[in-house]
Amino acid sequence: MISFEIRFLTRVLIYGLAILFMTGSLFYSRYLATKLEEKERKDIQLYAEATKLIGPFDVKEEDLFTFIADIPTRLMGDEDDDKLTIPVILVGENEEIGEAQVRNIKLSEDSVKRSAQLQKYLEEFDEANEPIVIEFTEGRFQYIHYGESFLLKQLRWFPFAQLLLAFVFIGVVFAGFAIAKRNEQNRVWVGLAKETAHQLGTPVSSLMAWIEFLKLRMETRPEEQELIEEMEKDVKRLEDIAERFSKIGSQPELIEVSLKEVLDRSANYIRKRMTSGGSIKLHVNNNLPTESMLHVNPQLFDWVIENLLKNALDAIRTREGSITIQAGEKGRNFFIEVKDTGKGIPKSHFKKVFEPGFTTKKRGWGLGLSLTKRIIENYHQGKIFVKSSEVGKGTTFRILLPKL
């Protein structure tokens, strides 16, 4: 088993490497984007200087106009590589825009849509880059509005993609550690349960033998037989508990049992062992027909009900109170509720009460509800949760189990 210190150091190392890689990658991506941005601006400036040397052109001078329009392609990337080309719009002093003055931009053939698209591109370009002015002579000038190549846009968004991947990576690592920790805890609980079952086996067998001996000695004293029978029931209960612990970690056999029989059996066992002298009442309200059957493992499911009833008894701090078991149907499920008039649970602890080790008792391991949840959800495909609770007034636990 890997020690806590090694797991902690491994986690810190992985997170540290992830952060270091992410930071270095972000800075390098930013560096590349800055360099490419500088190169594209130099290309546009070179294009502006070339255009100025050739001189002002008129939209009617088709040959000269086409020659100048080809300059961006030669200066700013291969015309077959759309990722390297820079979108450019030339605007004259009279705000005219000819067809050949728009480079590397796809526009609609409809004049109205085309005009709207051009205006949108001009606004977008001006937000990204300050227009360059080409002044030919006094009163004769042009503005070069230009955007960013597809490659530059990719580089600008790439850091965000890296951040997303980094968070996904950290999330996967975190989930991996959580699963490993949970699996390790599972192995601990399974080992503890099986060892407990093994340790209980010998004294339980011995007690059974002593009870048989007492039966023989007390045959002439019938008034003592009832006490021996109760002792025998308790020892048999210990035997059942050992068997329950031995089943943890293995897939238990599920059989059909009567819900009424399960609830009555657990209630009768707890009722006889309530503190004498008090007035705590235990009620069973089964609203299901007698033939309603559950698909459960009897030993483990009895444990679940008994554990909830014992928790309810512990929650009632006074000598007066009540515990109610309610059973019924809800959609495709049977439900079982255990309600007490005890101290209640704060809402912030509704989920914590099922965590291993969580307890509000002075004595106890805090494993009862954790094992109860595992039995219900892992072995019986059901659900258990705190339906309601109010501090000082009581708590209601609800179990949902699928119908056969």
N, C-alpha and C positions, 0 to 999 in steps of 0.2 A: 504494500500500500504506500502510495507516494505521500510523503509528509506534507503538512500544511505549508512549511517554509519553502519547500521546493516548488509547490504549486503556485505560491504567491510570487516567487521570483520569476518563474517561467511566464506567468501572466504579465508581470511588469515588463519583462524583456520583450515579449511579443508586442505589447501596446507601445512600448518605447520605439521599437523598430518601425512599427506602422506609422507612428507620428513623424519620425525622422524621414521616412521615405515620402510620406505625404507632403511634408514641408519642403523637402528638396525638390520634389517633382513640381510643386506649385511655383516655386521660384524659377525653376528652369523653364517652365511653360510660359511664365510671364516674360522672361528674358527673350525667348524666341519670338513671342508676339510683338515685343517692342522692336526687335531687330527687323522683323518683316514689315512692321508699320513704317519704320524709317526708310526702308528700301522702296516701298510703294510710294511714299511721298517724294523721294528723289526721282523716281521714274516719272511721276506726274510733273515735277518741276522741269525735268529734261524735255518732256513733251511740250510744256509751255514755252520753253526757250526755242525749241525747234519751230513751233508754230509762229513765234514772233519773228524769227529769222526769215521764214518764207513770206511773211507779210499778211496783211488782212485779206480775207477772202470774202467773196460774195456768194451767196447761195446759188446764183445762176452759173457760176464758173464751176461746172461739174467736175472737170478733170482735176483742177487744183484742189477742190473740196474733197474729192475721193482720196487724193494723195495724202492730204493732211489727216483725214479720218483714219487712214491705215497706220499712222505713226503709233497710236497707243498699242496696237497689236504687236508691232515690232519691238517696242520698248518694254512692254509690260507683260510678256509671256507669250507662249506659243498659242496661236489662235485655235489649236485643237485641244488645248488644256484649259477648260473652263474654270478650274480651281485657282489658276494663277492670274487670270485676267482681272483687270480693275474696271468696274463700271464708271463711265464718264459721261457727263452731259455738258456741252458747251452752250453758253448763252451769250448772245450779242448785246450791243448797247441798247438795241431796241427790244430786248427780251425775246428775240425770235429764236426758235429752235428748229433747225432743219432735220430731215430724216437721218442724214449722215453725221449729224452732230451728237447722236446718241449711240454710245458704244457699249457692247457687252451687256445690254439690257433687253429683255423680251417685253414688247409692248403690244397692246391690243390693236387690231386693225381699225376698230371703231374710233372715230376722231374724239368723241366725247370722253370715252373711257381712257383713251390715250392721253388726253390732256390731264385728266385726274391722276393717272399713274405718274406722269412726269412731275406734277406738283408734289406728289407724295415722295417720290425719289429725291427731289431737290431738298425737301425738308429733312429727310433722313440723312442725306449726304452732308448737309450743313451742320447737323448735330454731331456727326462723326469727325468731319474735317472742315477746316476753314477754306472757303473757295480761294482759288488763285486767280489774280487779275493779270491779263495780258494786255498791255497798252501799246498799240501800234503807233498811232499819231494822236495828236490832240483831238479828242472827241471820238476816236475809233479805238474800241477795246472789246475784250471778251472776258467772260468769267468761266473758269473751269471748275465745275462741281464734280466731285468724285467720292466714291464710297470705298468700301473695303472688299478685297477679294474673298472668295469663299474659304480659302485656306486660312486667311487671317481671322475670319469669323469663327472658324473651327478652333483655332488656337485660343481665342478669347473665352470660348465656352468650355474648352477642355479642362481647365482647373475645377469647374463645378462637377464635371463628370468624374474627375479624380476624387473629389471630396465624397461624392456619392459612393464610389467603389470602396474608398477607405472606410466609410461608415459601415458599409455592408460587410467588409472584411472583419472589422472590429466586432460587429454584431454576430457574425458566424463564430468567431473565436470565443466570444462571451457565451454564446449558446453551447458551444462545445464544452467549455469548462463547466457550465451549469449542468449539462447532461452527465458529464463525467462525475461531478460531485454527487448528483442525485443517484447515479448508479452505485457509487461507493457507499452512500448512505443506505441504499437498498441492501447491499451485501452485508453491511453491519447489522441492520435490523433482522435480516433473514438468519444470519449466523447466531445472533443473540436469541432469537425465537427458538431455533432448533436446539441450541445448547440448553435453554430453559426447559424445553420439553424433555430432553435427555436427563437433566438433573432431577426433574420431578418424577420420572419413571420409577426409580428405585424406592423412594419413600412412599409413594402412592401404593405400590405393590405390597409393601410392608404393612401399611395401614389396613389394606383390604384383608390381609391375613389376620391381623389383630382383631378386626371386627368380627370375622368368622369365629375366632376363638372366644370373643365375648358373647357371641350368640349362644355358643354351647354352654358357657358358664351361667348365662342368665335365663336358661330355659325354664327354670323353676320360679323365676321372678318376672311375671308378665308385665308388671308396672314399669319395668325398665326397658322393655322391648321398643317402646316408642322412641326413647332417647337413642337407642342403638340404630334404629331405622333412620333417624335424622342424621346421625353421624355417617351412616352408610351413604346417604344422599350427598352429603358434603364431600366425602371421599370420591364418590362417583363424579361429582362436579370437578374435583381436582383432576381426575382422569380425563374428563372431557376437555379441560383447559389445556392439559399437556398435549392432547391430540390436536387441539386448535393451533397451538404454537408449532407443532410439527408440520402442519399443512402450509404455513407461511413460506412463500418462495416457490411453491409448486402449484400446479393447476388443480384446484379441488374439484371433486365430482359434484355436479349440480343435479338435484332430483326435485320432483314435484312434491310440495308440502302444502298443507292447509295454512292459510294466513292466520285464521282464528286459533289454530293449535299452537302456532309459533308464539303469538302474542300472549295467549293464556299461560303457556308454560313459563315464559320469562317473567310475566307479572306475578305468578304464584311463587316463583322462587324468590323474587325480591320482596314480596309482601311478607313472607315468613321471617325475613331477616331485617325488617325495619326496626329502628330503635324502639324499644318498649317504653311505655310511659308517655309517648307523644301522641299527637293526633294528625299525623301526616296520612292523607288518604291517597290511594292509588285507584284510578278508574280506567277501565278499558271500554272504549266505544268503537266497536267494529261495525261499520255500516255496509260491509260486504257480505254477500251470501256465504253460507258455510262451505260451499263447494269452490269458492275462489281459491285458486292454487297459485303458488309462487314457484319459480324455478331457482332454487337456492341450494347452498350447502348448509344443512341444518346446524352443524356444530359452529360454523363461523357466523351464521346469521343470528343464532341465539346469542352469541357473544356481542354482536352489534347492539341488539335490543337491551341486553343486560348492562352493557357499558353506558348507554344513554340513560337508562334508569338510575344507575349508580351515580352518574354525574348530576342528574336531577336531584337525587337525595343529598348529595354534597352541597348543592347550590342553596338548599333550603336551610338556612342557618338557625332558624327558630325551631321549636318543637311542634309548630303548627304549619300546615300548608297542604298543597295537593299536587299530585302528578297525574296527568291524563295522557293516555295513549289513544290516539284517534287514527282510524284506518278508513280509507275510501278509494274512489276512483277519480282520475283526472285525465281525460283524453285516453291515450294509449298506455297510461301508466297506472299502477297502484301507488297510493301514497300512505306513508305511516308518519304520524307526528307524535313527538314526545314533548309535552308542555309541562313546565313546572312554575311554581310561584316563588322562585328563589331570588338570588341577588341580581340576576341579569348580567348581560354582557354589553360593554360599550360597542357602538357601531363600528368603531375603528378596529375592533378585535374579531369581527365576524369571520374573517378568513384566517386570521392568525391562530385561532383555537384549533385548527386542523394541522398546524405545523408541528413537526416532531420537536419535543422539548418544551413547547409552550404550556405553561400551567400557572394557575393563580393559587394553587394549594401550597401549604407549607411543606407537605410531604407528597411526593409523587414524581414520576419521570416525565409526565407530559406526553405519553405515547398513546393513551387510550383513544382519543378522537382521531389521531393520525392513522392508527391501525384500522379504526372503524371506517374512515374515508377510503382507505386502500381496499378493504374488503368489499365495500359497496361498489366502488367505481371500477376497480381492476378485475374483480372476480365475478361481479354480478351485473356489470354494465349499467349501473344505476347512478344516482346522484344523491348527495347529502349536503345540506347547507343549513345555515341559521335562517329560518323563515322570518322570525321577528324576535326582538328582545328589548327590554327596557330596564335600565338599572334600577334595582330596588323592587321590581314588580315581577320579573320572570322572563323565561326564554322558551322559544319553541323551535325545536329541530325538525326538519322535514326530510324524509327519504322518498325518492322516486324510483320505482322499479318497473321495468317493462313487463307487460302482460304476456302470457304464454301465447 
